Amino acid sequence: MTYCVGMVLDKGLVLMSDTRTNSGVDNISVFRKMHSWQVPGERIITIMTAGNLATTQAVISQLEERNKAPSERRPSILEAPTMFQVATQVGRLLRDVIEGRQDSGMQSEGPRFTASMIVAGQIRDMEPRLFLIYPEGNFIEASFDTPFFQIGETKYGRPILLRGYDPGMSFENAVKLMMVSFDSTLAANLSVGLPLDLMVIERDRFEPLHQKRILASDPYFKSISSSWSEALRKAFHSLPDYTFDDEAASIRTIE
């Protein structure tokens, strides 16, 4: 399983992904799920992947080949005129890879070769944009009502993002919010695991403002994890106490 988050802020984009992949409890590995390409001063494009590893690696590998030798039939995302066209190319390629595996008989049962992706980036003279690509190749774009996307194991970290997100927040606070979201997911699901990959893309910069691999030994992440756990315990104990006496009194009143 996987957990990836892409978030749109007034200042730019913040992206984070885990690196765990597993084929059973005794076969766990680390694979990068965040991939980025830049043309200095002109564009930055980052893709995060979730789903079948062979499928996502095939898509990324083909994108790399197209970037090295683009053609009219095999366009490069580094030459696409808009981020919408980038998302279209990635979606079409993802769909073709999945359909090719199905047609070849490699998939005999269930949606084992499905995958989804988050595409983020900015092209010069345009706005930073964020897209969620579905296995069928279609996609949606982040908006005011949906300012962040998640793929993979989304349910455990989503409530944190919903309550804490603010489009005007600083990059630092956005990273802190994401770390809390990932910590909650890590605690609840063993199929998501460290290290984490982080990228901050500032508007009109066209290169990462900040990029880091967060290891299990990272002192800030460890501090966030322990502080969040303690804050939750304090918040729980500060809530009004439940009492059976009130319930008994209400029953007598009804009678």
C-alpha positions in Angstrom: 0.0 0.0 0.0 1.0 3.6 -0.3 0.2 7.0 1.1 0.8 10.2 -0.9 -0.5 13.7 -0.5 -0.4 16.7 -2.8 -1.6 20.1 -1.5 -2.2 23.5 -3.2 -1.3 26.6 -1.2 -1.4 30.3 -2.1 2.4 30.1 -2.1 2.7 27.0 -4.2 2.6 23.2 -3.8 3.6 20.8 -1.0 4.0 17.1 -1.8 4.8 14.1 0.4 4.9 10.3 -0.2 5.9 7.2 1.7 8.3 4.6 0.2 6.9 1.3 1.3 5.8 -1.5 -1.0 5.0 -5.0 0.0 4.0 -8.3 -1.5 3.0 -10.0 1.8 4.2 -9.4 5.3 7.5 -11.1 4.6 8.4 -9.1 1.5 8.6 -5.4 2.3 10.8 -3.1 0.2 11.6 0.6 -0.2 10.8 2.2 -3.6 10.6 5.9 -4.5 7.1 7.0 -5.4 7.9 10.7 -6.0 9.5 11.5 -9.4 10.3 15.0 -10.6 11.6 16.7 -13.7 12.7 20.4 -14.2 13.6 22.7 -17.0 15.4 25.6 -15.2 13.4 28.8 -15.3 10.6 27.2 -17.4 8.8 24.3 -15.6 8.8 21.8 -12.8 6.7 18.6 -12.9 6.4 16.1 -10.1 4.4 12.8 -10.1 3.6 10.6 -7.1 2.4 7.1 -7.7 0.2 4.5 -5.9 -0.9 1.0 -6.9 0.8 -1.9 -8.6 4.6 -1.2 -8.7 5.2 -2.8 -12.1 2.5 -0.6 -13.6 3.7 2.7 -12.1 7.4 1.9 -12.9 6.4 1.2 -16.5 4.7 4.6 -16.7 7.6 6.5 -15.2 10.1 4.6 -17.4 8.2 5.5 -20.5 7.9 9.2 -19.4 11.7 9.2 -19.0 12.2 7.7 -22.5 10.0 10.3 -24.0 11.8 13.1 -22.3 15.1 11.8 -23.8 13.7 11.4 -27.3 10.3 13.1 -27.8 8.3 12.8 -31.0 4.9 13.7 -32.4 3.6 10.2 -31.6 5.4 10.0 -28.2 5.2 13.6 -26.8 7.3 14.6 -23.8 5.8 16.2 -20.7 8.8 18.6 -20.8 7.4 20.0 -24.1 3.7 20.0 -23.2 2.3 23.6 -23.5 0.2 23.4 -20.3 -0.1 21.4 -17.1 -3.5 20.2 -18.4 -1.7 18.6 -21.3 0.9 17.1 -19.0 -2.0 15.5 -17.0 -3.6 14.3 -20.3 -0.4 12.6 -21.4 0.2 10.9 -18.1 -3.4 9.8 -17.9 -3.4 8.4 -21.4 -0.1 6.6 -20.8 -1.4 5.1 -17.5 -4.5 3.8 -19.2 -2.5 2.3 -22.1 -0.2 0.5 -19.7 -3.0 -1.0 -17.7 -5.0 -2.0 -20.8 -1.9 -3.5 -22.4 -1.4 -5.8 -19.4 -5.0 -6.8 -19.4 -5.0 -7.5 -23.1 -1.9 -9.6 -22.8 -3.5 -11.9 -20.3 -1.2 -10.9 -17.5 -4.1 -10.0 -15.3 -6.3 -13.1 -14.7 -8.3 -11.9 -11.8 -9.0 -8.7 -9.9 -7.6 -5.2 -10.5 -4.0 -6.1 -9.6 -2.4 -3.8 -12.2 -4.4 -0.7 -11.4 -2.7 2.5 -10.2 -3.4 6.1 -9.6 -1.2 9.2 -9.7 -0.9 12.8 -8.5 0.6 15.2 -11.0 1.8 18.5 -9.7 3.8 21.4 -11.2 4.0 24.7 -12.9 4.9 26.0 -16.3 6.2 29.6 -16.7 3.5 32.3 -17.0 0.9 29.9 -15.6 -0.5 28.9 -12.3 0.8 26.0 -10.2 -1.6 23.1 -10.7 -2.4 19.7 -9.1 -4.2 16.8 -10.7 -5.4 13.4 -9.6 -5.1 10.7 -12.3 -7.4 7.7 -12.1 -6.5 4.2 -13.5 -8.9 4.8 -16.4 -6.8 7.7 -17.5 -9.3 10.5 -16.7 -8.4 13.0 -14.0 -9.7 15.9 -11.9 -7.9 19.1 -10.9 -7.6 20.6 -7.4 -9.8 23.5 -6.7 -11.0 25.8 -3.9 -13.4 23.1 -2.7 -10.8 20.3 -3.1 -7.4 21.8 -2.4 -5.5 18.6 -1.7 -5.4 15.1 -3.1 -4.5 11.8 -1.5 -3.8 8.4 -3.1 -3.2 5.0 -1.4 -4.2 4.5 2.2 -6.1 7.8 2.6 -8.6 7.3 5.4 -6.4 7.6 8.5 -4.7 10.8 7.6 -7.6 12.6 5.9 -9.3 14.0 9.0 -6.1 15.8 10.0 -5.9 17.5 6.7 -9.6 18.5 6.6 -9.3 20.2 10.0 -5.9 21.8 9.7 -5.7 23.0 6.1 -5.6 26.7 5.3 -4.7 27.9 1.8 -2.8 30.9 3.3 -0.7 28.8 5.7 3.0 28.8 5.5 5.0 26.1 3.8 6.4 25.2 7.2 3.0 24.7 8.7 1.8 22.7 5.7 4.8 20.4 6.1 3.9 20.0 9.8 0.3 19.3 9.0 1.3 16.6 6.5 3.7 15.0 9.0 0.9 14.7 11.5 -1.3 13.1 8.8 1.4 10.7 7.8 2.2 9.8 11.5 -1.5 9.0 12.0 -1.4 6.7 8.9 1.8 5.0 9.9 0.4 4.3 13.4 -2.8 2.7 11.9 -1.5 0.8 8.9 1.7 -1.2 8.6 1.6 -1.2 4.8 2.6 2.5 4.9 6.1 3.1 6.1 9.2 5.4 6.4 11.2 6.8 4.8 9.1 9.7 3.5 9.9 11.9 0.6 9.0 15.6 0.9 9.0 18.3 -1.8 8.0 22.0 -1.5 7.5 23.9 -4.8 7.3 27.7 -4.5 5.3 29.6 -7.0 7.4 30.8 -10.0 10.6 29.1 -8.8 10.7 26.1 -11.2 12.9 24.1 -8.9 12.2 22.6 -5.4 12.3 25.2 -2.7 12.9 22.3 -0.2 13.4 18.6 -0.8 14.1 16.0 1.8 14.0 12.3 2.6 12.6 11.8 6.1 14.1 8.8 7.8 12.9 7.0 10.9 15.7 8.7 12.8 14.7 12.2 11.8 14.5 14.2 15.0 11.8 16.6 13.8 9.5 13.8 12.7 10.1 11.9 16.0 9.2 15.1 17.9 6.0 15.6 15.9 5.0 12.0 16.5 5.5 12.0 20.2 4.1 15.6 20.7 1.0 14.7 18.7 0.4 11.6 20.7 0.7 13.6 24.0 -1.5 16.4 22.7 -4.2 13.8 21.8 -4.0 12.3 25.3 -4.3 15.7 26.9 -7.2 16.7 24.7 -9.0 13.4 25.5 -8.7 13.9 29.3 -9.8 17.5 29.0 -13.2 16.5 27.5 -16.2 16.4 29.9 -16.6 13.1 31.7 -19.4 10.8 30.8 -21.5 9.6 33.8 -24.0 6.8 34.2 -25.8 8.9 36.9 -27.0 11.4 34.3 -28.4 8.5 32.2 -30.2 7.0 35.2 -31.7 10.4 36.1 -32.9 11.0 32.6 -34.6 7.5 32.6 -36.4 8.3 35.8 -37.6 11.7 34.4 -39.1 9.9 31.4 -40.9 7.4 33.6 
